Amino acid sequence: MKDGRAYFRTYDKAWKAKRLRNNPNVEVAHSKYLGKTTSDAVKGHVRLLSDAEAKPVRRLLARKHPIQQGIAVPVLHKLKRYKTLHYELVLD
């Protein structure tokens, strides 16, 4: 996270993508890998990035998690014919 902003990806058919289309307001908290929260939740909102805006985000995710985000997720999305969506999270 930099300057109160974070980036994440999901796919077009995921439940969270539908929820974010309907309501971009979110609450987020630090958590462990399997989802156990380690902090209080804070409010924010998300914005769907355009393809041009998502390009550097794809590179950053692949650099930080080369196997999972650099190879596995893009290949899986392509095989399943999902459209990969990238979001920017801004804390309030």
C-alpha positions in Angstrom: 0.0 0.0 0.0 1.3 3.4 -0.9 -0.2 6.8 -0.1 -3.4 5.1 1.3 -3.9 3.2 -2.0 -3.7 -0.5 -2.7 -4.4 -2.5 -5.9 -5.9 -5.9 -6.4 -7.3 -8.1 -9.1 -10.2 -10.4 -9.5 -12.2 -11.8 -12.4 -15.5 -10.6 -14.0 -17.7 -13.5 -12.7 -16.5 -13.3 -9.1 -19.1 -12.4 -6.5 -16.9 -9.5 -5.3 -16.8 -8.0 -8.8 -20.6 -7.9 -8.9 -20.8 -6.4 -5.4 -18.2 -3.7 -6.2 -20.1 -2.8 -9.3 -23.2 -2.2 -7.2 -21.4 -0.6 -4.2 -17.8 0.6 -4.3 -17.7 1.3 -0.6 -15.7 -1.2 1.4 -14.2 -2.0 4.8 -10.8 -3.6 4.8 -8.5 -5.0 7.5 -5.0 -6.5 7.7 -5.2 -10.3 7.7 -3.1 -13.4 7.6 -2.9 -15.4 4.4 -6.0 -17.5 5.2 -8.1 -14.5 6.2 -7.8 -14.2 10.0 -7.9 -10.5 10.7 -5.1 -8.9 12.6 -6.4 -5.3 12.8 -9.5 -3.3 13.0 -11.4 -2.6 9.7 -11.1 0.8 8.0 -13.4 2.3 5.4 -12.5 3.0 1.8 -13.8 2.8 -1.7 -12.6 1.1 -4.9 -12.4 2.1 -8.5 -12.2 -0.2 -11.5 -9.1 0.6 -13.5 -9.0 0.9 -17.3 -6.8 -1.4 -19.3 -4.2 1.3 -19.6 -4.2 2.0 -15.8 -4.0 -1.7 -15.0 -0.8 -2.3 -17.0 1.6 -1.1 -14.3 -0.5 -2.8 -11.6 -0.2 -6.2 -13.5 3.6 -5.7 -13.5 3.7 -4.8 -9.8 1.6 -7.8 -8.8 3.7 -10.1 -10.9 6.9 -8.7 -9.4 5.7 -9.2 -5.8 4.2 -12.6 -6.4 5.9 -14.0 -9.5 4.4 -17.6 -9.4 0.9 -16.9 -8.2 0.2 -13.5 -9.8 2.8 -13.6 -12.6 1.9 -17.0 -14.0 -0.9 -19.0 -12.3 -3.6 -16.3 -12.1 -3.2 -15.0 -15.6 -3.1 -18.5 -17.1 -6.1 -19.7 -15.1 -8.1 -16.6 -16.1 -7.2 -17.2 -19.7 -8.1 -20.9 -19.6 -11.5 -20.2 -17.9 -12.1 -17.3 -20.3 -12.5 -14.8 -17.5 -11.9 -11.1 -17.9 -9.3 -10.0 -15.4 -10.3 -6.8 -13.5 -8.0 -4.6 -11.6 -9.1 -2.2 -8.8 -7.6 0.6 -6.9 -8.6 0.8 -3.2 -8.4 4.3 -1.6 -8.8 4.6 2.2 -11.2 7.3 3.5 
